[in-house]
Amino acid sequence: MLSSRTSRISVGIACLAAAFAGATVSASAADSDATDAPTYQEFKASTYVDVDGAYVVNGDEVISNDGALKKFYEQMVKPKSQKDGLIVNRVNGADDKWSSSQALNLTYCVSTKFGSRHGDIVNAMNAGAALWENATSRVNFVYVSSQNSNCNTRNSSVLFSVEPVNTTQYIARAFFPSTPKRQRNVLVDDSIWSSGNWEPGDILGHELGHALGFRHEHTRPEAGTCFEDNNWRPLTPYDSKSIMHYPQCNGSSSDLEFQASDAEGIRALYGS
């Protein structure tokens, strides 16, 4: 989730020149001449590198290595296409999702490095996970507290880790099912406790949406801004109130609440 402490929307972006400059992307900017875009090396140099070596794009999404970042860049300089019809990430032409058996056993730990806020993070993760779990019987996040003292991406006893981070780049960021284990974590900055109308449980619900495979709703053409790329498949009609839609990207919900369309989307992807 992009930090609310800055007006810059780091979305990737359709108009790479705007992304390179750190500007908000408008619908007209997204259609600007590709010759205005920075070179790949310029784009790479301007892209934030996280504590685990991952590149962070689109506010709170990770790209694992230089090769994948190059593919992302190449997608950005292609003309924007219009698609109709919650949306799932696509990798090599297939939905980026967990297997039916793995989706029922999405194990995670919460690092003890959160200190006095550890219990609060545990509760916020429970709240965020419950948003998706209550919408379908086919998804289950499993908190493995016995792994908290060794909670990092190297821990093979859990699918992913939840760890603190100190950054001004985002409030929290997550991963997609296709993300390599070495970068499969939810990183949470202390600003999660001072994010206005965005409750911690909803912020982590947004991040767990990515962990389930969902993209930002505002990359769809109906949003008119914050276009990211076309590597997605529609699951529901566009919803500007979706928990996966940044409010600052022409979203119509200021509090990042879970919507009926989000529930419909997870059932469309994983079943009821």
Secondary structure, DSSP 8 states (H G I E B T S, - for coil): -B-TT-S------SSHHHHHHT---BHHHHTS-GGGS--HHHHHHHSEE-TTS-EEETTTEEE-SHHHHHHHHHHHTS--------EEEEETTEE----TTGGG-EEEEE-GGGGGGHHHHHHHHHHHHHHHHTT-SS--EEE-GGGGGG-STT-TTSSEEEEE---SSBSEE---TTS-GGG-EEEE-GGGGG-TT--HHHHHHHHHHHHHTB--GGGSGGG-B----S-EEE-S---TT-TTS-TTTT-S-SS----HHHHHHHHHHH--
